[in-house]
Amino acid sequence: MAIKRTKAEKKIAYDQKLCQLLEEYTKVLIAVADNVGSKQLQEIRKGLRGDSIVLMGKNTLIRRCIKVHSEKTGNKDFLELSNLLVGNVGLIFTKGDLKEVREEVAKYKVGAPARVGLVAPVDVVVPPGNTGLDPSQTSFFLGA
């Protein structure tokens, strides 16, 4: 049976992993992971396997790790990443071409149906006409 690690031990292991990635890789792609399911993320990781590594985690923990690593090594290049870590984002470390990695990730982009409470990433226009719905069923349309 595996030994359950404490939160502190997990943070130390994550810090070591991130520091090792910062030393090994020179290129980082920041990917927004809003509305991305676990299966979709798993497929992206499979597609990038070999030359790239996807790292997800808490932004505050990543910022702290980057700051400590840059102070320890004197390499200030990664400090600029801290300002970009806002919202649900992941880091893709690669040794290959960033454009190719971006295209590989884009292959796994899928359309998602509208869900209650989410804001669409693009403008949605519903043309005037019969919706086929009863007026009591159209409460999700907001008056503009």
N, CA, C and O atoms as a GROMACS GRO file, in nm:
protein
  576
    1MET      N    1   0.083  -0.117   0.000
    1MET     CA    2   0.000   0.000   0.000
    1MET      C    3   0.089   0.125   0.000
    1MET      O    4   0.190   0.131   0.071
    2ALA      N    5   0.051   0.224  -0.080
    2ALA     CA    6   0.129   0.346  -0.091
    2ALA      C    7   0.113   0.432   0.033
    2ALA      O    8   0.006   0.437   0.095
    3ILE      N    9   0.220   0.500   0.067
    3ILE     CA   10   0.217   0.590   0.182
    3ILE      C   11   0.157   0.722   0.137
    3ILE      O   12   0.198   0.779   0.036
    4LYS      N   13   0.058   0.771   0.212
    4LYS     CA   14  -0.007   0.897   0.178
    4LYS      C   15   0.082   1.013   0.221
    4LYS      O   16   0.125   1.021   0.336
    5ARG      N   17   0.110   1.104   0.125
    5ARG     CA   18   0.196   1.217   0.154
    5ARG      C   19   0.115   1.334   0.209
    5ARG      O   20  -0.003   1.350   0.176
    6THR      N   21   0.178   1.415   0.290
    6THR     CA   22   0.112   1.534   0.344
    6THR      C   23   0.115   1.644   0.238
    6THR      O   24   0.182   1.632   0.136
    7LYS      N   25   0.040   1.752   0.265
    7LYS     CA   26   0.037   1.864   0.172
    7LYS      C   27   0.176   1.924   0.154
    7LYS      O   28   0.216   1.958   0.043
    8ALA      N   29   0.247   1.936   0.263
    8ALA     CA   30   0.382   1.994   0.256
    8ALA      C   31   0.474   1.909   0.170
    8ALA      O   32   0.553   1.963   0.091
    9GLU      N   33   0.465   1.778   0.183
    9GLU     CA   34   0.548   1.688   0.102
    9GLU      C   35   0.511   1.698  -0.045
    9GLU      O   36   0.598   1.693  -0.132
   10LYS      N   37   0.381   1.711  -0.074
   10LYS     CA   38   0.337   1.726  -0.213
   10LYS      C   39   0.388   1.856  -0.273
   10LYS      O   40   0.430   1.859  -0.389
   11LYS      N   41   0.385   1.964  -0.194
   11LYS     CA   42   0.434   2.093  -0.243
   11LYS      C   43   0.584   2.088  -0.270
   11LYS      O   44   0.631   2.145  -0.368
   12ILE      N   45   0.658   2.021  -0.184
   12ILE     CA   46   0.803   2.008  -0.203
   12ILE      C   47   0.832   1.928  -0.330
   12ILE      O   48   0.921   1.964  -0.408
   13ALA      N   49   0.757   1.819  -0.352
   13ALA     CA   50   0.776   1.737  -0.472
   13ALA      C   51   0.741   1.817  -0.598
   13ALA      O   52   0.810   1.807  -0.699
   14TYR      N   53   0.633   1.897  -0.592
   14TYR     CA   54   0.592   1.979  -0.706
   14TYR      C   55   0.698   2.085  -0.734
   14TYR      O   56   0.732   2.111  -0.849
   15ASP      N   57   0.752   2.145  -0.629
   15ASP     CA   58   0.856   2.246  -0.642
   15ASP      C   59   0.980   2.187  -0.710
   15ASP      O   60   1.038   2.249  -0.799
   16GLN      N   61   1.020   2.068  -0.668
   16GLN     CA   62   1.136   2.002  -0.727
   16GLN      C   63   1.112   1.971  -0.874
   16GLN      O   64   1.200   1.988  -0.958
   17LYS      N   65   0.991   1.925  -0.905
   17LYS     CA   66   0.957   1.892  -1.044
   17LYS      C   67   0.961   2.017  -1.131
   17LYS      O   68   1.018   2.014  -1.240
   18LEU      N   69   0.901   2.127  -1.084
   18LEU     CA   70   0.900   2.251  -1.160
   18LEU      C   71   1.041   2.306  -1.178
   18LEU      O   72   1.075   2.352  -1.287
   19CYS      N   73   1.122   2.302  -1.074
   19CYS     CA   74   1.261   2.350  -1.085
   19CYS      C   75   1.339   2.268  -1.187
   19CYS      O   76   1.418   2.322  -1.265
   20GLN      N   77   1.317   2.138  -1.184
   20GLN     CA   78   1.385   2.050  -1.280
   20GLN      C   79   1.342   2.083  -1.424
   20GLN      O   80   1.424   2.083  -1.515
   21LEU      N   81   1.212   2.111  -1.444
   21LEU     CA   82   1.162   2.147  -1.577
   21LEU      C   83   1.218   2.282  -1.621
   21LEU      O   84   1.253   2.299  -1.738
   22LEU      N   85   1.228   2.378  -1.529
   22LEU     CA   86   1.283   2.509  -1.562
   22LEU      C   87   1.429   2.500  -1.602
   22LEU      O   88   1.475   2.576  -1.687
   23GLU      N   89   1.503   2.408  -1.542
   23GLU     CA   90   1.644   2.390  -1.577
   23GLU      C   91   1.661   2.316  -1.709
   23GLU      O   92   1.751   2.346  -1.787
   24GLU      N   93   1.573   2.218  -1.734
   24GLU     CA   94   1.588   2.132  -1.850
   24GLU      C   95   1.536   2.195  -1.979
   24GLU      O   96   1.596   2.178  -2.085
   25TYR      N   97   1.424   2.268  -1.971
   25TYR     CA   98   1.360   2.323  -2.090
   25TYR      C   99   1.384   2.473  -2.101
   25TYR      O  100   1.393   2.543  -2.000
   26THR      N  101   1.394   2.521  -2.225
   26THR     CA  102   1.418   2.663  -2.248
   26THR      C  103   1.294   2.734  -2.300
   26THR      O  104   1.288   2.857  -2.297
   27LYS      N  105   1.196   2.659  -2.347
   27LYS     CA  106   1.077   2.720  -2.406
   27LYS      C  107   0.953   2.676  -2.328
   27LYS      O  108   0.938   2.560  -2.291
   28VAL      N  109   0.864   2.775  -2.304
   28VAL     CA  110   0.740   2.747  -2.231
   28VAL      C  111   0.624   2.810  -2.306
   28VAL      O  112   0.631   2.925  -2.349
   29LEU      N  113   0.518   2.732  -2.322
   29LEU     CA  114   0.395   2.780  -2.385
   29LEU      C  115   0.288   2.784  -2.276
   29LEU      O  116   0.268   2.685  -2.205
   30ILE      N  117   0.219   2.896  -2.264
   30ILE     CA  118   0.113   2.906  -2.164
   30ILE      C  119  -0.020   2.879  -2.235
   30ILE      O  120  -0.052   2.944  -2.334
   31ALA      N  121  -0.095   2.783  -2.183
   31ALA     CA  122  -0.221   2.744  -2.245
   31ALA      C  123  -0.336   2.769  -2.148
   31ALA      O  124  -0.331   2.728  -2.033
   32VAL      N  125  -0.439   2.838  -2.197
   32VAL     CA  126  -0.559   2.861  -2.117
   32VAL      C  127  -0.638   2.731  -2.116
   32VAL      O  128  -0.663   2.672  -2.221
   33ALA      N  129  -0.678   2.688  -1.998
   33ALA     CA  130  -0.744   2.558  -1.985
   33ALA      C  131  -0.890   2.572  -1.939
   33ALA      O  132  -0.942   2.482  -1.873
   34ASP      N  133  -0.955   2.683  -1.973
   34ASP     CA  134  -1.096   2.698  -1.939
   34ASP      C  135  -1.178   2.605  -2.026
   34ASP      O  136  -1.152   2.592  -2.146
   35ASN      N  137  -1.277   2.540  -1.967
   35ASN     CA  138  -1.368   2.449  -2.037
   35ASN      C  139  -1.296   2.333  -2.104
   35ASN      O  140  -1.340   2.285  -2.208
   36VAL      N  141  -1.187   2.287  -2.045
   36VAL     CA  142  -1.114   2.172  -2.098
   36VAL      C  143  -1.138   2.056  -2.002
   36VAL      O  144  -1.110   2.065  -1.883
   37GLY      N  145  -1.189   1.946  -2.057
   37GLY     CA  146  -1.217   1.829  -1.976
   37GLY      C  147  -1.094   1.745  -1.951
   37GLY      O  148  -0.992   1.762  -2.018
   38SER      N  149  -1.103   1.655  -1.854
   38SER     CA  150  -0.987   1.573  -1.819
   38SER      C  151  -0.949   1.478  -1.933
   38SER      O  152  -0.831   1.453  -1.955
   39LYS      N  153  -1.048   1.426  -2.006
   39LYS     CA  154  -1.020   1.337  -2.119
   39LYS      C  155  -0.946   1.414  -2.229
   39LYS      O  156  -0.852   1.364  -2.289
   40GLN      N  157  -0.991   1.536  -2.254
   40GLN     CA  158  -0.928   1.620  -2.355
   40GLN      C  159  -0.783   1.652  -2.315
   40GLN      O  160  -0.693   1.650  -2.399
   41LEU      N  161  -0.762   1.683  -2.189
   41LEU     CA  162  -0.627   1.712  -2.141
   41LEU      C  163  -0.538   1.588  -2.150
   41LEU      O  164  -0.419   1.598  -2.180
   42GLN      N  165  -0.595   1.472  -2.123
   42GLN     CA  166  -0.521   1.347  -2.133
   42GLN      C  167  -0.477   1.322  -2.278
   42GLN      O  168  -0.365   1.279  -2.302
   43GLU      N  169  -0.566   1.350  -2.373
   43GLU     CA  170  -0.531   1.331  -2.515
   43GLU      C  171  -0.423   1.430  -2.559
   43GLU      O  172  -0.335   1.394  -2.638
   44ILE      N  173  -0.428   1.553  -2.507
   44ILE     CA  174  -0.325   1.651  -2.539
   44ILE      C  175  -0.190   1.603  -2.485
   44ILE      O  176  -0.089   1.612  -2.554
   45ARG      N  177  -0.190   1.553  -2.363
   45ARG     CA  178  -0.064   1.502  -2.305
   45ARG      C  179  -0.009   1.387  -2.386
   45ARG      O  180   0.112   1.377  -2.408
   46LYS      N  181  -0.099   1.297  -2.432
   46LYS     CA  182  -0.054   1.184  -2.516
   46LYS      C  183   0.005   1.234  -2.646
   46LYS      O  184   0.109   1.184  -2.691
   47GLY      N  185  -0.060   1.333  -2.708
   47GLY     CA  186  -0.013   1.386  -2.836
   47GLY      C  187   0.121   1.457  -2.825
   47GLY      O  188   0.198   1.458  -2.920
   48LEU      N  189   0.148   1.518  -2.710
   48LEU     CA  190   0.272   1.591  -2.690
   48LEU      C  191   0.384   1.506  -2.632
   48LEU      O  192   0.497   1.553  -2.618
   49ARG      N  193   0.353   1.383  -2.598
   49ARG     CA  194   0.450   1.296  -2.533
   49ARG      C  195   0.577   1.284  -2.616
   49ARG      O  196   0.572   1.271  -2.739
   50GLY      N  197   0.689   1.289  -2.550
   50GLY     CA  198   0.817   1.274  -2.620
   50GLY      C  199   0.900   1.401  -2.610
   50GLY      O  200   1.010   1.399  -2.555
   51ASP      N  201   0.849   1.512  -2.666
   51ASP     CA  202   0.930   1.634  -2.667
   51ASP      C  203   0.873   1.745  -2.581
   51ASP      O  204   0.936   1.850  -2.568
   52SER      N  205   0.755   1.725  -2.522
   52SER     CA  206   0.692   1.830  -2.441
   52SER      C  207   0.628   1.770  -2.316
   52SER      O  208   0.592   1.653  -2.313
   53ILE      N  209   0.615   1.855  -2.214
   53ILE     CA  210   0.552   1.814  -2.090
   53ILE      C  211   0.449   1.921  -2.051
   53ILE      O  212   0.480   2.040  -2.052
   54VAL      N  213   0.327   1.877  -2.016
   54VAL     CA  214   0.222   1.967  -1.972
   54VAL      C  215   0.222   1.968  -1.820
   54VAL      O  216   0.219   1.863  -1.756
   55LEU      N  217   0.225   2.088  -1.761
   55LEU     CA  218   0.224   2.102  -1.616
   55LEU      C  219   0.108   2.192  -1.576
   55LEU      O  220   0.098   2.306  -1.618
   56MET      N  221   0.020   2.138  -1.494
   56MET     CA  222  -0.091   2.215  -1.440
   56MET      C  223  -0.065   2.230  -1.290
   56MET      O  224   0.004   2.148  -1.230
   57GLY      N  225  -0.121   2.333  -1.231
   57GLY     CA  226  -0.103   2.350  -1.087
   57GLY      C  227  -0.157   2.483  -1.040
   57GLY      O  228  -0.211   2.562  -1.118
   58LYS      N  229  -0.142   2.507  -0.913
   58LYS     CA  230  -0.187   2.632  -0.852
   58LYS      C  231  -0.095   2.745  -0.896
   58LYS      O  232   0.028   2.732  -0.890
   59ASN      N  233  -0.154   2.856  -0.940
   59ASN     CA  234  -0.075   2.969  -0.989
   59ASN      C  235   0.017   3.026  -0.882
   59ASN      O  236   0.131   3.061  -0.911
   60THR      N  237  -0.033   3.035  -0.758
   60THR     CA  238   0.050   3.092  -0.652
   60THR      C  239   0.170   3.003  -0.622
   60THR      O  240   0.280   3.053  -0.596
   61LEU      N  241   0.151   2.873  -0.628
   61LEU     CA  242   0.262   2.780  -0.604
   61LEU      C  243   0.363   2.788  -0.718
   61LEU      O  244   0.484   2.784  -0.694
   62ILE      N  245   0.314   2.799  -0.841
   62ILE     CA  246   0.404   2.810  -0.957
   62ILE      C  247   0.483   2.940  -0.948
   62ILE      O  248   0.604   2.941  -0.971
   63ARG      N  249   0.416   3.051  -0.914
   63ARG     CA  250   0.484   3.181  -0.901
   63ARG      C  251   0.595   3.174  -0.796
   63ARG      O  252   0.706   3.222  -0.818
   64ARG      N  253   0.564   3.113  -0.681
   64ARG     CA  254   0.662   3.102  -0.574
   64ARG      C  255   0.781   3.018  -0.618
   64ARG      O  256   0.896   3.053  -0.592
   65CYS      N  257   0.753   2.906  -0.685
   65CYS     CA  258   0.860   2.818  -0.733
   65CYS      C  259   0.950   2.890  -0.833
   65CYS      O  260   1.072   2.877  -0.827
   66ILE      N  261   0.889   2.965  -0.924
   66ILE     CA  262   0.967   3.039  -1.024
   66ILE      C  263   1.054   3.144  -0.956
   66ILE      O  264   1.171   3.160  -0.991
   67LYS      N  265   0.997   3.216  -0.860
   67LYS     CA  266   1.071   3.320  -0.790
   67LYS      C  267   1.191   3.261  -0.714
   67LYS      O  268   1.302   3.313  -0.722
   68VAL      N  269   1.167   3.153  -0.641
   68VAL     CA  270   1.275   3.089  -0.564
   68VAL      C  271   1.382   3.035  -0.658
   68VAL      O  272   1.502   3.048  -0.632
   69HIS      N  273   1.339   2.973  -0.769
   69HIS     CA  274   1.434   2.917  -0.865
   69HIS      C  275   1.520   3.026  -0.928
   69HIS      O  276   1.641   3.009  -0.944
   70SER      N  277   1.458   3.139  -0.963
   70SER     CA  278   1.535   3.246  -1.026
   70SER      C  279   1.633   3.310  -0.929
   70SER      O  280   1.743   3.349  -0.968
   71GLU      N  281   1.593   3.320  -0.801
   71GLU     CA  282   1.686   3.375  -0.701
   71GLU      C  283   1.803   3.280  -0.677
   71GLU      O  284   1.917   3.322  -0.658
   72LYS      N  285   1.772   3.150  -0.678
   72LYS     CA  286   1.875   3.049  -0.652
   72LYS      C  287   1.975   3.039  -0.766
   72LYS      O  288   2.095   3.027  -0.743
   73THR      N  289   1.925   3.043  -0.891
   73THR     CA  290   2.012   3.024  -1.007
   73THR      C  291   2.062   3.155  -1.068
   73THR      O  292   2.161   3.155  -1.140
   74GLY      N  293   1.993   3.266  -1.040
   74GLY     CA  294   2.030   3.393  -1.101
   74GLY      C  295   1.970   3.411  -1.239
   74GLY      O  296   1.993   3.514  -1.302
   75ASN      N  297   1.892   3.314  -1.287
   75ASN     CA  298   1.828   3.323  -1.418
   75ASN      C  299   1.694   3.394  -1.403
   75ASN      O  300   1.600   3.338  -1.346
   76LYS      N  301   1.686   3.516  -1.453
   76LYS     CA  302   1.565   3.598  -1.437
   76LYS      C  303   1.468   3.585  -1.555
   76LYS      O  304   1.365   3.652  -1.557
   77ASP      N  305   1.499   3.499  -1.653
   77ASP     CA  306   1.417   3.487  -1.774
   77ASP      C  307   1.274   3.441  -1.745
   77ASP      O  308   1.180   3.487  -1.809
   78PHE      N  309   1.258   3.351  -1.649
   78PHE     CA  310   1.126   3.295  -1.623
   78PHE      C  311   1.040   3.382  -1.532
   78PHE      O  312   0.922   3.353  -1.514
   79LEU      N  313   1.095   3.488  -1.475
   79LEU     CA  314   1.018   3.575  -1.385
   79LEU      C  315   0.901   3.642  -1.457
   79LEU      O  316   0.799   3.672  -1.394
   80GLU      N  317   0.915   3.665  -1.587
   80GLU     CA  318   0.808   3.729  -1.663
   80GLU      C  319   0.684   3.639  -1.676
   80GLU      O  320   0.575   3.688  -1.703
   81LEU      N  321   0.702   3.509  -1.656
   81LEU     CA  322   0.587   3.417  -1.660
   81LEU      C  323   0.488   3.445  -1.549
   81LEU      O  324   0.368   3.423  -1.566
   82SER      N  325   0.536   3.492  -1.436
   82SER     CA  326   0.451   3.513  -1.319
   82SER      C  327   0.334   3.607  -1.349
   82SER      O  328   0.223   3.585  -1.300
   83ASN      N  329   0.358   3.710  -1.430
   83ASN     CA  330   0.251   3.805  -1.463
   83ASN      C  331   0.145   3.742  -1.552
   83ASN      O  332   0.031   3.789  -1.555
   84LEU      N  333   0.180   3.638  -1.624
   84LEU     CA  334   0.088   3.575  -1.719
   84LEU      C  335   0.006   3.463  -1.656
   84LEU      O  336  -0.086   3.411  -1.719
   85LEU      N  337   0.039   3.425  -1.535
   85LEU     CA  338  -0.031   3.315  -1.468
   85LEU      C  339  -0.158   3.369  -1.401
   85LEU      O  340  -0.160   3.393  -1.280
   86VAL      N  341  -0.262   3.387  -1.480
   86VAL     CA  342  -0.390   3.437  -1.431
   86VAL      C  343  -0.500   3.345  -1.481
   86VAL      O  344  -0.507   3.315  -1.600
   87GLY      N  345  -0.584   3.300  -1.392
   87GLY     CA  346  -0.694   3.213  -1.431
   87GLY      C  347  -0.649   3.068  -1.442
   87GLY      O  348  -0.550   3.028  -1.382
   88ASN      N  349  -0.723   2.992  -1.517
   88ASN     CA  350  -0.699   2.850  -1.532
   88ASN      C  351  -0.602   2.827  -1.648
   88ASN      O  352  -0.644   2.811  -1.762
   89VAL      N  353  -0.474   2.825  -1.618
   89VAL     CA  354  -0.373   2.809  -1.721
   89VAL      C  355  -0.281   2.692  -1.689
   89VAL      O  356  -0.269   2.650  -1.574
   90GLY      N  357  -0.216   2.642  -1.792
   90GLY     CA  358  -0.118   2.535  -1.777
   90GLY      C  359   0.008   2.574  -1.850
   90GLY      O  360   0.005   2.656  -1.943
   91LEU      N  361   0.119   2.516  -1.810
   91LEU     CA  362   0.247   2.542  -1.876
   91LEU      C  363   0.286   2.420  -1.958
   91LEU      O  364   0.280   2.307  -1.909
   92ILE      N  365   0.325   2.443  -2.081
   92ILE     CA  366   0.372   2.336  -2.168
   92ILE      C  367   0.520   2.361  -2.193
   92ILE      O  368   0.556   2.455  -2.265
   93PHE      N  369   0.604   2.278  -2.134
   93PHE     CA  370   0.749   2.289  -2.152
   93PHE      C  371   0.789   2.207  -2.274
   93PHE      O  372   0.746   2.093  -2.289
   94THR      N  373   0.872   2.266  -2.361
   94THR     CA  374   0.912   2.196  -2.482
   94THR      C  375   1.054   2.232  -2.523
   94THR      O  376   1.106   2.338  -2.488
   95LYS      N  377   1.114   2.141  -2.597
   95LYS     CA  378   1.244   2.168  -2.658
   95LYS      C  379   1.227   2.189  -2.808
   95LYS      O  380   1.319   2.233  -2.877
   96GLY      N  381   1.108   2.159  -2.858
   96GLY     CA  382   1.079   2.173  -3.000
   96GLY      C  383   1.034   2.312  -3.036
   96GLY      O  384   1.052   2.407  -2.960
   97ASP      N  385   0.975   2.323  -3.154
   97ASP     CA  386   0.926   2.450  -3.205
   97ASP      C  387   0.792   2.483  -3.139
   97ASP      O  388   0.702   2.398  -3.135
   98LEU      N  389   0.777   2.604  -3.088
   98LEU     CA  390   0.653   2.644  -3.020
   98LEU      C  391   0.533   2.643  -3.114
   98LEU      O  392   0.422   2.612  -3.073
   99LYS      N  393   0.556   2.677  -3.240
   99LYS     CA  394   0.446   2.679  -3.336
   99LYS      C  395   0.393   2.538  -3.358
   99LYS      O  396   0.271   2.518  -3.366
  100GLU      N  397   0.482   2.440  -3.368
  100GLU     CA  398   0.439   2.302  -3.387
  100GLU      C  399   0.363   2.250  -3.264
  100GLU      O  400   0.264   2.178  -3.278
  101VAL      N  401   0.409   2.287  -3.146
  101VAL     CA  402   0.341   2.246  -3.023
  101VAL      C  403   0.203   2.308  -3.017
  101VAL      O  404   0.106   2.242  -2.979
  102ARG      N  405   0.193   2.434  -3.054
  102ARG     CA  406   0.063   2.504  -3.055
  102ARG      C  407  -0.033   2.437  -3.153
  102ARG      O  408  -0.151   2.419  -3.122
  103GLU      N  409   0.017   2.400  -3.270
  103GLU     CA  410  -0.067   2.332  -3.370
  103GLU      C  411  -0.110   2.195  -3.320
  103GLU      O  412  -0.224   2.154  -3.344
  104GLU      N  413  -0.022   2.125  -3.250
  104GLU     CA  414  -0.056   1.993  -3.194
  104GLU      C  415  -0.167   2.006  -3.090
  104GLU      O  416  -0.260   1.925  -3.087
  105VAL      N  417  -0.157   2.106  -3.005
  105VAL     CA  418  -0.260   2.129  -2.903
  105VAL      C  419  -0.392   2.168  -2.970
  105VAL      O  420  -0.499   2.126  -2.925
  106ALA      N  421  -0.385   2.247  -3.076
  106ALA     CA  422  -0.506   2.291  -3.147
  106ALA      C  423  -0.580   2.174  -3.212
  106ALA      O  424  -0.701   2.183  -3.234
  107LYS      N  425  -0.511   2.065  -3.242
  107LYS     CA  426  -0.577   1.948  -3.300
  107LYS      C  427  -0.683   1.891  -3.207
  107LYS      O  428  -0.781   1.832  -3.253
  108TYR      N  429  -0.664   1.908  -3.077
  108TYR     CA  430  -0.753   1.848  -2.979
  108TYR      C  431  -0.863   1.943  -2.933
  108TYR      O  432  -0.936   1.913  -2.838
  109LYS      N  433  -0.874   2.057  -2.999
  109LYS     CA  434  -0.979   2.153  -2.964
  109LYS      C  435  -1.114   2.099  -3.012
  109LYS      O  436  -1.128   2.059  -3.127
  110VAL      N  437  -1.210   2.099  -2.923
  110VAL     CA  438  -1.344   2.049  -2.957
  110VAL      C  439  -1.447   2.155  -2.922
  110VAL      O  440  -1.428   2.234  -2.829
  111GLY      N  441  -1.555   2.156  -2.996
  111GLY     CA  442  -1.666   2.245  -2.966
  111GLY      C  443  -1.740   2.194  -2.844
  111GLY      O  444  -1.749   2.074  -2.820
  112ALA      N  445  -1.792   2.286  -2.768
  112ALA     CA  446  -1.864   2.247  -2.648
  112ALA      C  447  -2.003   2.309  -2.651
  112ALA      O  448  -2.019   2.423  -2.696
  113PRO      N  449  -2.102   2.236  -2.604
  113PRO     CA  450  -2.238   2.292  -2.601
  113PRO      C  451  -2.247   2.402  -2.495
  113PRO      O  452  -2.168   2.407  -2.401
  114ALA      N  453  -2.346   2.488  -2.512
  114ALA     CA  454  -2.368   2.595  -2.414
  114ALA      C  455  -2.410   2.534  -2.281
  114ALA      O  456  -2.484   2.436  -2.276
  115ARG      N  457  -2.362   2.594  -2.174
  115ARG     CA  458  -2.399   2.548  -2.041
  115ARG      C  459  -2.446   2.667  -1.959
  115ARG      O  460  -2.406   2.781  -1.983
  116VAL      N  461  -2.530   2.640  -1.864
  116VAL     CA  462  -2.586   2.744  -1.779
  116VAL      C  463  -2.476   2.808  -1.696
  116VAL      O  464  -2.394   2.739  -1.636
  117GLY      N  465  -2.475   2.941  -1.694
  117GLY     CA  466  -2.382   3.014  -1.610
  117GLY      C  467  -2.248   3.045  -1.672
  117GLY      O  468  -2.169   3.119  -1.613
  118LEU      N  469  -2.218   2.991  -1.790
  118LEU     CA  470  -2.089   3.017  -1.854
  118LEU      C  471  -2.102   3.128  -1.957
  118LEU      O  472  -2.206   3.143  -2.022
  119VAL      N  473  -1.998   3.206  -1.970
  119VAL     CA  474  -1.994   3.312  -2.070
  119VAL      C  475  -1.925   3.256  -2.194
  119VAL      O  476  -1.819   3.195  -2.185
  120ALA      N  477  -1.987   3.278  -2.310
  120ALA     CA  478  -1.930   3.228  -2.435
  120ALA      C  479  -1.800   3.301  -2.467
  120ALA      O  480  -1.792   3.422  -2.447
  121PRO      N  481  -1.698   3.229  -2.517
  121PRO     CA  482  -1.572   3.294  -2.551
  121PRO      C  483  -1.580   3.380  -2.676
  121PRO      O  484  -1.492   3.463  -2.700
  122VAL      N  485  -1.684   3.362  -2.756
  122VAL     CA  486  -1.705   3.442  -2.876
  122VAL      C  487  -1.848   3.495  -2.875
  122VAL      O  488  -1.934   3.444  -2.802
  123ASP      N  489  -1.874   3.598  -2.955
  123ASP     CA  490  -2.010   3.652  -2.963
  123ASP      C  491  -2.103   3.550  -3.026
  123ASP      O  492  -2.068   3.484  -3.124
  124VAL      N  493  -2.222   3.538  -2.970
  124VAL     CA  494  -2.323   3.446  -3.022
  124VAL      C  495  -2.441   3.529  -3.068
  124VAL      O  496  -2.495   3.610  -2.993
  125VAL      N  497  -2.482   3.510  -3.193
  125VAL     CA  498  -2.595   3.583  -3.249
  125VAL      C  499  -2.702   3.482  -3.287
  125VAL      O  500  -2.678   3.388  -3.363
  126VAL      N  501  -2.821   3.503  -3.233
  126VAL     CA  502  -2.935   3.418  -3.266
  126VAL      C  503  -3.021   3.497  -3.363
  126VAL      O  504  -3.074   3.602  -3.327
  127PRO      N  505  -3.035   3.448  -3.488
  127PRO     CA  506  -3.112   3.522  -3.586
  127PRO      C  507  -3.260   3.527  -3.547
  127PRO      O  508  -3.311   3.433  -3.485
  128PRO      N  509  -3.328   3.637  -3.583
  128PRO     CA  510  -3.471   3.645  -3.549
  128PRO      C  511  -3.549   3.536  -3.624
  128PRO      O  512  -3.517   3.500  -3.737
  129GLY      N  513  -3.649   3.486  -3.558
  129GLY     CA  514  -3.730   3.382  -3.620
  129GLY      C  515  -3.783   3.287  -3.515
  129GLY      O  516  -3.763   3.307  -3.395
  130ASN      N  517  -3.850   3.186  -3.561
  130ASN     CA  518  -3.910   3.087  -3.472
  130ASN      C  519  -3.801   2.998  -3.413
  130ASN      O  520  -3.723   2.937  -3.486
  131THR      N  521  -3.795   2.992  -3.280
  131THR     CA  522  -3.697   2.909  -3.212
  131THR      C  523  -3.748   2.767  -3.191
  131THR      O  524  -3.670   2.676  -3.162
  132GLY      N  525  -3.876   2.748  -3.206
  132GLY     CA  526  -3.934   2.617  -3.181
  132GLY      C  527  -3.956   2.591  -3.033
  132GLY      O  528  -3.990   2.480  -2.993
  133LEU      N  529  -3.936   2.694  -2.952
  133LEU     CA  530  -3.953   2.680  -2.809
  133LEU      C  531  -4.075   2.758  -2.761
  133LEU      O  532  -4.112   2.859  -2.820
  134ASP      N  533  -4.134   2.709  -2.657
  134ASP     CA  534  -4.244   2.779  -2.591
  134ASP      C  535  -4.186   2.903  -2.524
  134ASP      O  536  -4.072   2.898  -2.477
  135PRO      N  537  -4.260   3.015  -2.517
  135PRO     CA  538  -4.205   3.137  -2.454
  135PRO      C  539  -4.155   3.116  -2.310
  135PRO      O  540  -4.065   3.187  -2.267
  136SER      N  541  -4.211   3.022  -2.238
  136SER     CA  542  -4.165   2.999  -2.102
  136SER      C  543  -4.030   2.928  -2.100
  136SER      O  544  -3.965   2.923  -1.995
  137GLN      N  545  -3.986   2.872  -2.212
  137GLN     CA  546  -3.859   2.800  -2.219
  137GLN      C  547  -3.743   2.888  -2.267
  137GLN      O  548  -3.630   2.840  -2.278
  138THR      N  549  -3.769   3.013  -2.295
  138THR     CA  550  -3.665   3.101  -2.349
  138THR      C  551  -3.611   3.199  -2.245
  138THR      O  552  -3.567   3.308  -2.280
  139SER      N  553  -3.615   3.162  -2.118
  139SER     CA  554  -3.568   3.250  -2.012
  139SER      C  555  -3.417   3.270  -2.017
  139SER      O  556  -3.366   3.365  -1.956
  140PHE      N  557  -3.345   3.184  -2.088
  140PHE     CA  558  -3.199   3.197  -2.096
  140PHE      C  559  -3.157   3.310  -2.190
  140PHE      O  560  -3.041   3.350  -2.188
  141PHE      N  561  -3.249   3.363  -2.274
  141PHE     CA  562  -3.216   3.476  -2.360
  141PHE      C  563  -3.220   3.602  -2.275
  141PHE      O  564  -3.320   3.629  -2.208
  142LEU      N  565  -3.113   3.679  -2.277
  142LEU     CA  566  -3.108   3.803  -2.201
  142LEU      C  567  -3.150   3.918  -2.291
  142LEU      O  568  -3.116   3.921  -2.409
  143GLY      N  569  -3.221   4.008  -2.237
  143GLY     CA  570  -3.262   4.128  -2.314
  143GLY      C  571  -3.143   4.221  -2.331
  143GLY      O  572  -3.075   4.255  -2.234
  144ALA      N  573  -3.118   4.261  -2.453
  144ALA     CA  574  -3.002   4.347  -2.478
  144ALA      C  575  -3.041   4.492  -2.479
  144ALA      O  576  -2.957   4.579  -2.499
   0.00000   0.00000   0.00000
